Amino acid sequence: MRPRGLEMADIFRQIGPAYRQQHADSLSRGQRRVMTAIERCRTAALGGHLEQCDACGHQRIAFNSCRDRHCPKCQSLARAQWLQDRQAELLPVEYFHVVFTVPQQIAAIAYQNKTVVYDILFRATAETLRTIAADPNHLGADIGFIAVLHTWGQTLMHHPHLHCVVPGGGVSPDGRRWIGCRPGFFLPVRVLSALFRRLFLTQLRQAFDDKALRFFNALAALQDPQAFAKYLAPVAAADWVVYAKKPFGGPEHVLEYLGRYTHRVAISNNRLLDFTDGQVAFRWKDYRQESKPKVMRLDASEFTRRFLLHVLPSGLQRIRHYGLLANCHREDKLAQCRQLLQAPLPPLPDEPIDYLDRYQRLTGVSLRDCPQCGQGQMVRIESFLPATLPRGPPCVAS
């Protein structure tokens, strides 16, 4: 069994019951569900199967995963499959990374209205990129991109923002030419910022007029139209943060980057250092000091509160595709782009692979090989239901 360090599950199992009781009035059903899923992940509570080596007879238990999108242990394989599906969509052009962030005053409204405001964030971002890109004074083309929602900063505070990965160019209005960006430059960020702010606030005010927003506790006064207008006045006059990171070296680097962002959770287990005296210590990067690595120590209750800030509403999609990459016509549009770029057809997709093969491809570790003798293959001989165990007394696989 491989050694492991501190995990979110360890923290939740220790403080979860008391935390749920202490915060019974404020925890949402979704937050409770996530805590329970992480606590039960890869334990007998979810059932599993028994494997046996076909050479030496060594046995081990493999417990089932919770598969919750907020669980730090359940994203690697989902990410691997998603990236495999994206491989055939890459174009032989420069790719850009653009980030759209809202002010803290808007983030506060977003936390109390996640579904409504996160959807506005996606729509305003998509309209901004497509509008400026279509302007003949800038690019004059129809573009496509992937947008990924993150709601956290390095210290787990609520910080909603979108990461957009965009091919450097698009299709001309008549559909006959590929129009590429200038090398190293996508679109002017100040122009993007101004339009993004206007579109976002217009849609937010419309949501208020439609009574789609709810306000509680410190924001309760915003239910009054005059108070809401006064609250938005400063952010309407401020500059909103839109920035373009250094472009990727080429399409071959895009998947590597996407793999770090698409299925990330608020904090990974490898950032956790220790849980002692009721406090959790974890690593973080201070971007205000050139990403200097630091250690933060929080009371376990506050650490849990911050983690749960980032539980998304059920059904909300945090990865979305737009323009040329929209799901409804992606295959046809990409074929058109390759034709205009005179690019070769993508390789045929790999044959579907099962969990064990995908795990080995991702980690380089084989779950088929017997860890005891190294010669035989582990074969499933029994499955068991949640809250039960197999008949034999084998060792437990990590």
N, C-alpha and C positions, 0 to 999 in steps of 0.2 A: 504494500500500500504506500503510495507516494506521500511524502510529508506535505502538510499544508499550513498556511498561516491563518491569521485571524480573518473571519468572514463576517459579512453583514448578518448571516444567519445566526452566528454565535451571539451577536449583540441582541438581536431580536428575541432569541430564545430565552435570554437571561432577563431582559427588561420588558419584553412584550406584554405579558399579562398585566403587570402593574401600570405600564404606559397606557394601555387601552382602557383600564379602569379609571385612571386619573384624567384622561382626556375623552371620556365617553361622550360628552356633549359636542365636541369639536371635530372628532375624527369622522371622515366621510366613509361611506360603505366601500368605495374604491381603495382608500388608504388601508382600511382593515383587511381587505382582500389581499393587497400586496404584502402586508406584513405576514399574514398567514401563509401565503404562497412561499415566501422566502424562508420562513421557519421550517416548512415541511419539505422543501426541495431536496431531493436525493436522500430521503429518509424512508423508513418503513411506512410512514403515513401515506405515501403515494403509491405503494406497491413497487413491484420490480420483477426481476427474473433471476434465476439461478443458472450459472454457467459451469461447465466442467471441461477440463482438458481431455482431449481424446487420446492423449499419450500417457500422462502420469496420473490422471484422475483428480488433479487439484481442482477444488471448487471455490467459487466466489459469488457474492451477491452484488448485483448492480441495481441500485434503486432508481426509480423514475425521476425525471426532472419536472419542475413545475411549469416551465415554458412561459412564465410571465415575462413580459417585455421590460419590466423594471428590475428583474433579478440579475445580479452580477454574474451568476454562474450559467445562465441560460442563453447568452447572446452569441457566443462564438460560432456555433454551428449555423444559427440563423443568419449571421453575417456572412459566413462562407458561402451559403447557398445563394444569398442575395447578390453577392459579388460575382459569383459564377454566372448568374443570369444577366448581369450587366456587361460582362466581357465582350459580348458580340455587339454591343451598342456603341463602343468607342469609335471615334472618328480620328483620322490622322491630322489633327489640328492642335494648336495650342489651347490649353484649358485654363480657365480662370476661377478664382474662389472669391466670392463677394459675400460679405456679412452685413445683415440688416439688424439693428438693435433699436429697442424703444427706450425712452427715458424711464426713470424709476417711478415717476408718478403714473405712467401708463402701466408699468409692471404691476403696481398695486391693484389697479382695476382688473388687470388680466388674471391675477390670482383668484379673485372672487368671481370671475366670469370666464373660466378657462376656455370652454368650447367656443363661445362667441368671439372673444378677443384673439385667440390663437388663429381662428379661421380668418379674421380680419388681417392678421399679420401675414398669413399666406397670400391672401388675395391682393393686398396692397403691394406686397413685394413682387408678385408675379406681374401685376399690371405695370408697375414701375419699370421693371427690366424690359418687358416687351415693348412698352411705349417708347422709351428712350432709344432702344435698339432699332425700332422701326423708323425713327426720325432720320430723314436723309442728311440732316446736319451732323449726325453722329455715325451710325452704322448703316441705316437704311435697309434692314434685313429682318426676317422672321427668325427668331432664335429659339433654342430649347435649353432646358436646364433642370437640374434636380435640386429641390429645397429640403433641408433637414432641420427640424425644430430641436433646439436645445433650450432648456429653461433654467440652467444652473450656471454659476460661476465656480471658480476653483474652491471657494470656501463654502459651497452648497447654498449660498443665498439665492433668492429667486431673481433670475436674470434672463428673461425670454429673448431669444434672438434666432435668426435663421441663417444657416450656412447654405450658400448656393454654389453649385459647381456647374460652370457654363462653358460649352465649347466656344472657342474664339472666332465666332462668325455665324453666318446664317444664310438663308435662301433669299434671293432678291424677290421683290413683289411680283414680278412676272414669272417666277419659278424657273428661270433659265440660267441663273448664275449663282455661284457660291461667293458671297462677299465676306472676305476675311478681315479680322481686326488688324490694326497696326501691331507689329511685334511688341509684346510686353505691355500693351495697353488695351483695355476692354472698353469701358465707358467712363465718363467723368463722374467721380463720386459726389461732387457738390451738386450736380444736376440730379443725380439719382436721389440724394438725400432730400432735396427740396420737394420733389414730386412724391416721394415716399411719405413724407410728413403730411402733405396735403391730402393724399388719397387715404391714408390711415385715419386721420382725424375726421374726414368727411364720413367715412364708413362708421367710425365710432359714434359720432353724433347721430347718425341715422339709426344705429342700434339703440341709442338712448331714446330717441323719439318713438321708436317702435316698442319701447318698454321691454327690450330684450336684456337689459342690464339689471343686476341686483347689487345692492350695496349694504354692507353690514359693518358693525363695530366702528372703527375709526373712520370709515368712509360712508357711514349711514347718511350723513348730511347731503351727500351728492345726489340723493334722490330728488332734491329740489333742482329745477332747471337752472335757476340763477347760480346756485352753488356749483353745479356741474360746469357751467360756462366759465365761471371764475377760476375753477380748478384747472381747466384746460388752457386758459389764457397764457400762462408762462411757457408751457411746452409748445404752444403754437408759434411762439416767437423765438424759441431756442433752435439751435442746430441739432439735427438728429444724426446719430452715428451710423454711417454707411461707409465701409472701407473695403478696399480690394487688396487681398494679400498678393504676394509675389506669385506670378503664374507658375504652373507646374512645368517641369522640364519637358514634358511630352505626355501623350495619352497613356504611356506605359506606367506613369507615376500616379495616374488618377485613381486607379483601383486601390493602390496602396493607401492613398490618402482617405478615400471613401471608407475603407475598412476601419479606420480609426474614428470615424464620425457617425456613420449611419446607425449602428446599433449600440452606441455608447449609452451607459446609464449614468445617473448622477454621480456615483463614485464607484470605482472598481475595487474589488477585494485587495488587489495588490497595492493600493494606496493606504490601506489600513495598517497601522503599526502596532498598537496595543490597546487593551481595554482593561484598565486597572483603576481601583479606587473610585469606581463609578464614572470614569472619564474615558473618552475615546480619543486617541491620537492618530492623526493621519497626515500624509504628505500633501502639499499643495504648491503651486507655482505662483509667485507674485509677479504678474505681468507688468506692474508699474515699476518693477526693478529688474527689467530684462529677464523675466521668467526665472528669477532666483528661487531655488527650491527652499521651502520652509516646512515647518511642522506646526500644526494647529492642534490644540487639545481642548475638547469641548465636553461639558457634562453630557452623559449618555442620552438624557432626555432631550437636550437641545440638539444634539447630533441627529437623533431620530426625527425630531420635528423638521429639521432642515432637509433630511432625506425625503420625507413625505411631502414636502412642498412640491416635489417634481412628479408626483403621481398624476398621470394624464387621465382625462375622462375616458370612459369606455367607448371604443369605436373611433376615437380621434386618430387620424393618420398623421404620423410625424414625419413621414417621408413622402413627398409628392413630386410628380413630374409635370412639366409644363411645356407649352409650345411644341416644337418639333419632337419632344420626348414624351408628350402626353400619351397616356395609355391607349386612348381611342384610335390613334393613327400612327403610333410610333414606328411600326414595321415599315409602312409605306413611306413615311417621311425620311427615315434613315436610309432607305434604298435610294430615294431621290438625292439625298446629300452625298452618298457614295458615288452616284453617277456623276454629279456635278464636280466632285473632287477627283474624279477618275481614280477612285480608291478601290482596291480589290474587295471582293465579298468576304465577309467574316467567316472564320472557320465554323464548320458545323458544330452545334452544341454537343458537349460530352453526353454520353449515355448517363441516365440517372444513376446515382450511386446511393448506397444506403448509409445509415448513420456511422457505422464502423469505418467504412472507407473514407467518408468525408472527414471524420475525426482524425484519421491518420494523415490525410492530405493537409489538414489545417495545422496539426501539432507535430507531425513526424513521429508520433507514438502510436504503435499498433495496439488496439484493444483485442485483436484476435489472438496474438501470440500469448502463450501461457507464461505468466510472470514467474512461475515456479521452476519449470524445467527448460523453458525457452525453445522447446522443440515442437510441442503439440499446439493445437488450435483450440481456443475456448469455444465450446458449443453450448447453445442454450438448451437446457434440459427441463426447465420448469419455469412457469410464470406464476406470480402470486398477486393477489388483490391488495388494495390499500389496507393498512393496519393489520396485515398478516405477515407471516414469515414462511419461507420454504421449510420442508420437512427436515432437511439436514442442518448441521451446525457449521457451515463453511465460514471462511473469513470474509469480511466485507470489503468490497472494492471501493476506492475513493471516487 
